[in-house]
Amino acid sequence: MTLDRAVFAFAGLMTLLSVILTLYVSPYFVWLTVFVGVNLLQSSITGFCPAAMVFKKLGIKSGCAF
């Protein structure tokens, strides 16, 4: 698995998790969905992604985007 795929998988997992938490726990978890979306948007503009930095330190090989 490359770094790009790991970041996309993590973002998708966090989005799905936040939707489930919003439905079953508290509507305030919708802010987690907003955070993930804003983070994806800013990383597409700036190229800076905290999740990519963490995955890179865990030893996942680099991909095309990160």
Phi and psi restraints in degrees (value plus and minus 20) as a CYANA .aco file:
   2 THR   PHI    -108.2   -68.2
   2 THR   PSI     149.1   189.1
   3 LEU   PHI     -81.5   -41.5
   3 LEU   PSI     -59.6   -19.6
   4 ASP   PHI     -80.4   -40.4
   4 ASP   PSI     -68.4   -28.4
   5 ARG   PHI     -85.7   -45.7
   5 ARG   PSI     -56.2   -16.2
   6 ALA   PHI     -84.6   -44.6
   6 ALA   PSI     -62.2   -22.2
   7 VAL   PHI     -85.8   -45.8
   7 VAL   PSI     -64.4   -24.4
   8 PHE   PHI     -84.7   -44.7
   8 PHE   PSI     -60.6   -20.6
   9 ALA   PHI     -84.5   -44.5
   9 ALA   PSI     -62.1   -22.1
  10 PHE   PHI     -84.2   -44.2
  10 PHE   PSI     -62.7   -22.7
  11 ALA   PHI     -84.2   -44.2
  11 ALA   PSI     -62.2   -22.2
  12 GLY   PHI     -84.3   -44.3
  12 GLY   PSI     -62.0   -22.0
  13 LEU   PHI     -83.4   -43.4
  13 LEU   PSI     -64.1   -24.1
  14 MET   PHI     -84.7   -44.7
  14 MET   PSI     -57.3   -17.3
  15 THR   PHI     -85.2   -45.2
  15 THR   PSI     -67.9   -27.9
  16 LEU   PHI     -83.3   -43.3
  16 LEU   PSI     -61.2   -21.2
  17 LEU   PHI     -81.8   -41.8
  17 LEU   PSI     -62.0   -22.0
  18 SER   PHI     -88.5   -48.5
  18 SER   PSI     -53.6   -13.6
  19 VAL   PHI     -87.1   -47.1
  19 VAL   PSI     -63.0   -23.0
  20 ILE   PHI     -83.4   -43.4
  20 ILE   PSI     -63.8   -23.8
  21 LEU   PHI     -84.7   -44.7
  21 LEU   PSI     -55.7   -15.7
  22 THR   PHI     -84.7   -44.7
  22 THR   PSI     -61.0   -21.0
  23 LEU   PHI     -91.8   -51.8
  23 LEU   PSI     -60.4   -20.4
  24 TYR   PHI    -125.9   -85.9
  24 TYR   PSI     -38.5     1.5
  25 VAL   PHI    -132.0   -92.0
  25 VAL   PSI     -83.4   -43.4
  26 SER   PHI    -176.4  -136.4
  26 SER   PSI     120.1   160.1
  27 PRO   PHI     -86.3   -46.3
  27 PRO   PSI     -34.6     5.4
  28 TYR   PHI     -91.0   -51.0
  28 TYR   PSI     -35.0     5.0
  29 PHE   PHI     -89.0   -49.0
  29 PHE   PSI     -28.9    11.1
  30 VAL   PHI     -81.4   -41.4
  30 VAL   PSI     -44.5    -4.5
  31 TRP   PHI     -88.2   -48.2
  31 TRP   PSI     -45.8    -5.8
  32 LEU   PHI     -87.1   -47.1
  32 LEU   PSI     -59.8   -19.8
  33 THR   PHI     -81.6   -41.6
  33 THR   PSI     -63.1   -23.1
  34 VAL   PHI     -82.7   -42.7
  34 VAL   PSI     -63.2   -23.2
  35 PHE   PHI     -80.8   -40.8
  35 PHE   PSI     -64.8   -24.8
  36 VAL   PHI     -82.7   -42.7
  36 VAL   PSI     -63.3   -23.3
  37 GLY   PHI     -83.5   -43.5
  37 GLY   PSI     -63.8   -23.8
  38 VAL   PHI     -86.0   -46.0
  38 VAL   PSI     -58.7   -18.7
  39 ASN   PHI     -85.4   -45.4
  39 ASN   PSI     -60.1   -20.1
  40 LEU   PHI     -83.7   -43.7
  40 LEU   PSI     -61.0   -21.0
  41 LEU   PHI     -84.6   -44.6
  41 LEU   PSI     -67.3   -27.3
  42 GLN   PHI     -88.7   -48.7
  42 GLN   PSI     -52.4   -12.4
  43 SER   PHI     -91.7   -51.7
  43 SER   PSI     -48.7    -8.7
  44 SER   PHI     -91.9   -51.9
  44 SER   PSI     -47.6    -7.6
  45 ILE   PHI    -105.5   -65.5
  45 ILE   PSI     -66.2   -26.2
  46 THR   PHI    -116.1   -76.1
  46 THR   PSI     -43.4    -3.4
  47 GLY   PHI      63.3   103.3
  47 GLY   PSI     -19.6    20.4
  48 PHE   PHI    -116.2   -76.2
  48 PHE   PSI     101.9   141.9
  49 CYS   PHI    -157.4  -117.4
  49 CYS   PSI      94.6   134.6
  50 PRO   PHI     -80.1   -40.1
  50 PRO   PSI     -57.7   -17.7
  51 ALA   PHI     -83.8   -43.8
  51 ALA   PSI     -58.6   -18.6
  52 ALA   PHI     -84.0   -44.0
  52 ALA   PSI     -57.2   -17.2
  53 MET   PHI     -85.5   -45.5
  53 MET   PSI     -60.2   -20.2
  54 VAL   PHI     -86.9   -46.9
  54 VAL   PSI     -66.6   -26.6
  55 PHE   PHI     -83.9   -43.9
  55 PHE   PSI     -55.0   -15.0
  56 LYS   PHI     -85.3   -45.3
  56 LYS   PSI     -59.4   -19.4
  57 LYS   PHI     -89.1   -49.1
  57 LYS   PSI     -44.0    -4.0
  58 LEU   PHI    -100.3   -60.3
  58 LEU   PSI     -25.1    14.9
  59 GLY   PHI      79.0   119.0
  59 GLY   PSI      -7.7    32.3
  60 ILE   PHI     -97.2   -57.2
  60 ILE   PSI     113.4   153.4
  61 LYS   PHI     -90.3   -50.3
  61 LYS   PSI     128.2   168.2
  62 SER   PHI     -86.4   -46.4
  62 SER   PSI     132.6   172.6
  63 GLY   PHI    -134.9   -94.9
  63 GLY   PSI    -177.0  -137.0
  64 CYS   PHI     -98.7   -58.7
  64 CYS   PSI     -61.0   -21.0
  65 ALA   PHI    -102.6   -62.6
  65 ALA   PSI     -56.8   -16.8
